Amino acid sequence: MNKQQQYKLQPALYLVPVPIGNLEDITIRALKTLQAAHVIASEDTRTIGSLLKNFQIIPNKLLGIFEHNEQAGAKQVVQLIQQGNSVCYASEAGTPCISDPGLILVQACIAAGLNVIPLPGAIAATTALIASGCDTQHFTFVGFPPHKKGREEWLHTICTHTETIILYEAPHRLVSTLETIAKYAPQRVMCVVRELTKLHEEFVRGIAQDVHSAFAERATIKGECVIILDRLVSRTE
Ligand code: SAM
């Protein structure tokens, strides 16, 4: 990207989605915004560093803002924007604020009367949903199940929701989560989406008890997953 194509950005917080696997899923606007920004803050400076390198973007200034320093990072970002800087925020993968840091930054900027500019882009939840075959008219995104306390009760409750439910899960907890879903809703139509946008992208569709069996039989499960429970009404309505 040459200098003539470069943007002039107003002082603001820019929320910049980055790919969830396939590097070609970054938008032209995201690249131009990252290139023009005074500061790029990210959950993981190594990941954003290699993404920028891949697109030959040399950052003016890189900041690491993650879950455990987001409060202090928000103060710094507000000051930088008040001083006239444009600040991008990107998470490690996908869209900031969605099961990822970013909300504290957004709220701090809003409270300080600063502009927050969202860029559309890669996100696992709705990318998985649109090819799952599950109902897309009414859906609820619930993020990750709790790891320990209240986990079973939480999964039981989501199985009682009648609309389409989208949840995130780590590969090492997938089988246990599917087992609990199959216990409370064995006939629920569902889809597990794995490795979206990557070489081994996979959709496993069926009723909960069969989807659970399909994964329980595997020796190992690699890659990131989205679990989608279909809406609980007749599809012919
Ligand atoms: N902010 C991200 C987004 O916009 O989707 C989500 C970040 S969250 C920490 C990571 C979770 O997102 C993973 O555990 C998985 O559930 C889901 N995820 C991310 N990339 C994925 C992919 N390529 N395929 C399937 N699921 C993915």
Residues whose N, C-alpha, C, O or C-beta is under 5 A from the ligand:
A	BS01	SAM	I20 G21 A93 G94 T95 P96 I98 S99 D100 A122 I123 A124 A125 Y168 E169 A170 V193 R194 E195 L196 E224 C225 V226
